[in-house]
Amino acid sequence: MKAVLLSLCLAWLGALPALAQSALQQANDALFRQIQSVHGLSAAEMSRLKTIFAGSRVIGQGNPAITRHPMTPDQCKAKIGGIARYRNAQNKRICGDEYMAPLYDPRVEKPSDAKACIDIFEFPNIPCTYPVVWTRAREAAQICAAVGKRICDAHEWEGACAGALEPPDYFFGRGSVAAMRSAHNAKYSGAKNWAYGATYQSGICAANSTKSASCGGGGFNSCGSNTYPTGAFPGCVSALGVYDQHGNAAEHMNLPMTPREMASTGSTSLGVTEMKGSWFIWDKYRAHPDWCRWRAPYWHGSRVMSASSHENYHLGFRCCKSLE
């Protein structure tokens, strides 16, 4: 009898990865239907999107077996008074998408002067929806391209957060990621700000969730992506109208090493990885600075389009789009 029970237990354990994959696929299928409904993607765009997801065993809104979101989408909608609050006719007129915001410098420009727009939420850029995580930088760039957008350059994300898009300042020619980063951070160290103001505040953003007790090394089967729905904290917004740049998912960006590697100029020869923003336990554990224009050390560094670029349970992305 013991041998039979042992055999059954082993069979059950062996089936767990397959069950997790099945649950993830079901969750992704529901996500695809939502994306199609909200963004009105063409059949070709949806096919490209699904192909990219199919190339990964982990992309999605977290492992359904262990993820424990602290808020449901319905609770989010009730909290904010309905997602209609995020619909913006001006943004739709300028960007072609009511859930994108123009990137410009309000000190000297108008929204209509923008040359690019940025998603106001983390992908899938739908209010009260969990962000997609477990994405490599390569996959983030591919997904943005699949839906008619592109990955953002670091200065675009920073400008969206700080409330003013400033000219690119990558300090090309310094010779290394570290030297370029240091020069940039020194330039802005005396003018730190967060999307919502001049000082860090707890409770403003989606940053008070809990890390899974089993999460040690960051594995898919041990770390839940315990994110909040996007837009659940309306106060976590920049002056340009961009949400959730602190808390929730950290985000992949392109850090160009030469002018020819800037996504914002139309280049498809991208630079190296840059991870922006904090993550969903930030009010409990602050692992590094996260002010708007801060650039991180070269953590898990690679070329953006490397097949082995980094992925983890709290790492997602948002897209940008150049305007004609």
N, C-alpha and C positions, 0 to 999 in steps of 0.2 A: 504493500500500500504506500509506504514511504517513497519507494522508487517511482510509483505512478505519479504521486504528488510532485516529486522533484522534477519529473519529466514535464508535467503540465506547467510548473512554474518557469522552467527554462524556456519552454515554448512561448509562454506569455511575454517573458522578458525579450525574447528574440523578435517578437512582433511589435514591441513598443516603437522602434524607429519607423516602421512602416505605418503604424497608426498615427504617429506624429506627422508624417508626411501627408497622409490622407487628410488629416484635420487642417493642415496648413493649406493644402490645395483647395479645400472647400472654402476656407476663409478668403483665399485669394480670388476664387471665382466670384464670391460675393463682392469683393472689392472691385473687380473688373466691371461688374454690372453697375456699381455705383459710379465709377469713373466715367463709363459710357453715358450714363444718364445725366450726370452733372456737367461734364465737359464736352459732350457731343462729339467725341472723337470718331473719325472715319473708320471703316472696317480695316483699312490698311494700317492705320495708326494703332488700333487695338491689337491687330495681329503682331505688329512689331513689339508692342509692349508685352504681350503674353509670351513671345519667344524669349525675351530677355529674362523674364521671371522663370521660365522653364529651364533656363541654363543654370539656375542656382537651386540648391536644396534648402535654402534658408530665407531668402527674401520674402518679406511680408510684414505684417503688423506685430510680429512676435510669435514665439512658439506657443500655440494655443494650449498645450498641455500644462505649461507652468506659468504663463503670463497672467498676472492679476492686476488689471487696470483699476486705479482708484476711483474712476468715474466712468459712467456709461455715456454713450452718445445722447441718449434721451435726457439724462441728468444734465448734460452740457447744454442742450437746447433749452431746457427749463431754466437753467441758471442765467443764461444770457438773454432770455426772452425771445428765443427763436433766431434762426440763422439769417433772417431777412436783414438784421442789423449789419451784416457784413457785405451785403450787395451794394455796389457803388457804380452809379451810372457814368460818372466821369471817368473812373478807371476803365470801365468797359469801352468807352468811346476812345480813350487814348491807347489802351493796351490790347483791346480786343478780347478782354477777359475781365469780368467783374471781380475776380479773386486775384488779380495782379495789381501792383502799385507802380506808378511812374518813378523812375530814379532821376533825381535832379537836385539842384542846390537852391532851396527856397530863398536864400539870401540874395540871389542874383537871377533866378530863373522862375518860370511858371511851370506847372505840371505838363502843359502842352509842349514845353521845350525838351522834354525827356527824349533821349536816344535809346533808352532801354527800360524794361519793366522787370519786376521781380515778383515771384509768387508771394502772397501775403501769409500763406501757411506752408508748413513743411509738406512735402509730397505725401499724399495725392492732391494737396491744395484744395481741400474740401472742409468747410467748417464742421466742427463736432465729429471729426473722424480721426482715428488713431494714425499717427505717422508711420510710413513704411520705413523699416529699419533692416538691419543685416544686409546692407548694400555696400558693395565695393565702390570706390570712386569711379572706376571704369563703368560699372553698371549704372551709377547715377548719371554720368555723362551720356550713356547710351539711352537711358530712359527719357531724359530731357529731350534728346534729339528725336526719339520715337514719337513724342507728342507735340513736335513742332517748336520746341524751345531749345535751350542749351544750358550747360552748367554755368554757374556764375563765377566770375573772377572775384578774388578776395576783396578787392576795394569796393566792388558793388555791394556785397553783403554788408561790409562795414559801413558804407554810406547809408544803406537802408536802415541799419540799426542806429547809427549816430544822428540820423535826421537830415543829412546833407551829403549828396554824392560829391566827392572832391576828385580832382584829377588823379589818375593812377600814380602811385608812389612806391614802386617796387625796388628802387635803388639798384637797377640793373648794373652789372659790372662789378659788384662788390665781391664776386667770386664764390659765394656759398650761400645756401639757404640761411644759415645762422647769421652771417654778416648782414644780409639783406633784412632779415627779421629784426636784428638789433637796431639797425638804423631807423627802420620804420617805427618800432616801439618807442625809441627815444624821441622821435619827432612828436608823438602824440601823448607821451607820458604825463605832460602837464595839463592835459585837457581830457581826462578820462570821463566817459559818461556811459550810462546804460540806456537802453531803448526808452525807458520810462522816466529817466531823470539823471541828476548829477551824482547820486549816491546809490549804492546797492541797497535793495529793500527785500526782505523775506516776505513771502506770502503774495507777492505781486504776480509771479509767473508760475508755470506748471513745474514746480521744483520741490515739491514736498511729498513725493511718492516714496516707495520703499524698495530697496534692492532685495532680490530673492535671497532667502537664507542659504540656499544651496549654491549661490553664485560665488565661485572662487576665481577660476582662471578665465571666465568669460565665455563658457561653452554654450551652444544652442540648447542643449538638454539640461542645463543647470541655471541659466540666467533668463529670467522673464523680462520681457520688454514692457515694463510696468508704467507705460506712458499715460498721459491724460489725452482726451480728445483735443484736437487743435482748436484754438480760439476759445477754450474754456475759461481763460483769464483775460477779459477784455482790457484790463489795465496794463497788460504786458504788450504794449504797442509802441512803436516809434512815431516820431513826428511825421514820417512819410506813410504811416498807416500799415506797417508790417508787423506781424504778430509772432510770438513764441520764439524770438531769437535768443532768449535766455530760458533755460529749463527745457523739459520734454526731450527731444532728440538733438544730439550734436549733429553738425551738418558738414558734408563734403563741399569743398570749394576748389577751384583751380588757382594755383599760385604760379604765375608765369615766371620763368627764369630769364626770358628775353622778350622783347616786344613782339616777336613773331609767335609767341605762345599765349597770347591774350585771347580768350574766347570772345570778349567784347568787341574785338576788331574782326571777327569772322574766322579766326584761325581754328583749324581742326587739329593742329599739332600742339597739344596742350602741355602744360608745365608739370609741376609736382603737386602732391596732395597737401591740402590745408584743411584742418578740422575746426569748424567755427562753433561758438556757442557752448553753453553748459548743458547739463542733462537732468533727468527727472528726479534725482535726489539732491539737487544742489543746495537746497536750504538746509539739509542735514550734513552734507559733506562737500566742501569746496576744494576740489583737487588742484586748481590752478586759477589764475586770473581769468576774467571773462568780460571785461569792458569792451565796448563795441569795436574799437579799432585795434584791439590787442591781437597780435599774431602769435600762434603757438610755436613751441619748439617742433622740430621735425619728427614728431611721434609717428611710428609705424610708416615712415616716409617711403614713398615710391613715386614713379611717374603716375599721373592720373590714369593713363590708359594701360597701366600694367595689369596683367591678368591676376596678379597676386596682391593688388592694392587692398587696404585693410577693410575689414567688416567687423561689426559687433552688435550687441543687443540694444545699444542706445545711440546708434549712429545712422542717420538718415541724410536727407538733402532737401533742397528746394531748387527750383529752376529759375532762370532768367530768360529774357527774350529781347533780341535787338529789334528796334523799330526802323522801318524804312524811312 
